[in-house]
Amino acid sequence: MNRNRTEIMQNVFLTYLPDRKFKTGYLSAQFITPLRKETASANALLPAVLHRGTMRCPDMEQLSAAMDRLYGAQIDYTVRKKGETQCVGFVASVIDDSFAPGGERLLEPVAELLGEFFLDPVTRNGRFLSEYVESEKTNLIDALRSVRNDKREYADLRLMQEMCAGEPYGVRRLGDEESARKLNNRTLYQRSQELMSSSRLELFYCGSAQRERVTDALLHAFAALPRSAAADIEPARFYDAPAQPRIITERMDVTQGKLSMGFRCQSRDVPAMIMANLIFGGSSNSKLFLNVREKLSLCYYASSQYARSKGILTVSSGIETKDYDRALEEILHQLKAVQQGDWEDWELTGARSVILSSLRAMNDSQSAMENWSVGQIATGQSETPEEMARQLNEVTPERICAAAESITLDTVYFLKGKEDA
């Protein structure tokens, strides 16, 4: 993946990735803003409301007709959490001009429509349409509530809320139900003006169009974007684990216990930490999968994830309540093995193969490249997938052990059945 990011307007940046192997052009517009409890729900609701229509196409029927005229172009809204930032906007996909009848130019009208979603949304008397806001607010609240139906996701969410209480990282991607309920068409419109004037806008393009043409199309589409000094996005803070891990137990009507564990990682050797996580629980060849799940049958599932931007490693597992103590002990035992370098050569080789294959495959997907780019930019990182692959190839067992030794247990969250009360 080539890195080519330039500022085309005040606090508006374009990442341009020319590639002729795709049959589509991929365009993204994302506002990058600090993740805060006070604004997270409004930011999450905003693109859903904007997606309902523009002054030129004020309803879904007319929007659909406009997409059809662009040979089935698609524009979807996105709400993403990247580290301690919230990224909200739209992604668009349209067939490449070379495949359009008569070589029709499609980039410009798609970019124009993308700009209209932000800058010319359907409004009435300086406000969003209340029926659109209330409808999408209901959908947002339903999405916030639905996490309780997925007990694995719920346990992982509760772990983060407890472990990162008072930190931006503990705020949910979609905010919270209480804040969402307070929103209306007036307050949401005010938030939209604040977001667009004071947040950095990151534009992304992948396709065959020339750079100058992409830049001109986007400058025209976003010419009316209000600009002021962009709000500073502070880097995520790393915290030490407490002297004694926090233990939280909750009860719900579940038949399978959910054990989630959060660790603080003080190592800044990111490639080594990625490898340590893969050996520990980040792949199907990991110690958690092969030993805790397969060999000892203590978990229905067990895996780990590493969030480099925050220095946090988490373990997610499903267990029988009676196996809580054994599962907890064995998960920590497997971590100790990684810290002491107690693994076979094939474990390291397999872990490296998994991550390198994933990085290579990224260049085959425009959406994957866009997601990587947004994540890197939002969290202040700069490596391309190719650069990360080179760094991972250079990681030694000694570095993995040193990085793993910085992992300390912070919080244990256990969701158990009510019958165990």
Secondary structure as GFF3:
##gff-version 3
##sequence-region A 1 421
A	DSSP	beta_strand	5	9	.	.	.	ID=ss1
A	DSSP	beta_strand	12	18	.	.	.	ID=ss2
A	DSSP	beta_strand	24	34	.	.	.	ID=ss3
A	DSSP	alpha_helix	37	50	.	.	.	ID=ss4
A	DSSP	alpha_helix	60	69	.	.	.	ID=ss5
A	DSSP	beta_strand	74	82	.	.	.	ID=ss6
A	DSSP	beta_strand	85	95	.	.	.	ID=ss7
A	DSSP	three_ten_helix	97	99	.	.	.	ID=ss8
A	DSSP	three_ten_helix	101	103	.	.	.	ID=ss9
A	DSSP	alpha_helix	107	119	.	.	.	ID=ss10
A	DSSP	beta_strand	123	124	.	.	.	ID=ss11
A	DSSP	beta_strand	127	128	.	.	.	ID=ss12
A	DSSP	alpha_helix	130	146	.	.	.	ID=ss13
A	DSSP	three_ten_helix	147	149	.	.	.	ID=ss14
A	DSSP	alpha_helix	151	163	.	.	.	ID=ss15
A	DSSP	three_ten_helix	168	170	.	.	.	ID=ss16
A	DSSP	alpha_helix	177	181	.	.	.	ID=ss17
A	DSSP	alpha_helix	185	198	.	.	.	ID=ss18
A	DSSP	beta_strand	200	207	.	.	.	ID=ss19
A	DSSP	alpha_helix	211	221	.	.	.	ID=ss20
A	DSSP	beta_strand	246	252	.	.	.	ID=ss21
A	DSSP	beta_strand	257	265	.	.	.	ID=ss22
A	DSSP	alpha_helix	270	280	.	.	.	ID=ss23
A	DSSP	alpha_helix	287	287	.	.	.	ID=ss24
A	DSSP	pi_helix	288	295	.	.	.	ID=ss25
A	DSSP	beta_strand	301	307	.	.	.	ID=ss26
A	DSSP	beta_strand	312	319	.	.	.	ID=ss27
A	DSSP	three_ten_helix	321	323	.	.	.	ID=ss28
A	DSSP	alpha_helix	324	339	.	.	.	ID=ss29
A	DSSP	alpha_helix	345	361	.	.	.	ID=ss30
A	DSSP	three_ten_helix	362	364	.	.	.	ID=ss31
A	DSSP	alpha_helix	366	378	.	.	.	ID=ss32
A	DSSP	alpha_helix	385	393	.	.	.	ID=ss33
A	DSSP	alpha_helix	397	404	.	.	.	ID=ss34
A	DSSP	beta_strand	407	417	.	.	.	ID=ss35
A	DSSP	three_ten_helix	418	420	.	.	.	ID=ss36
###
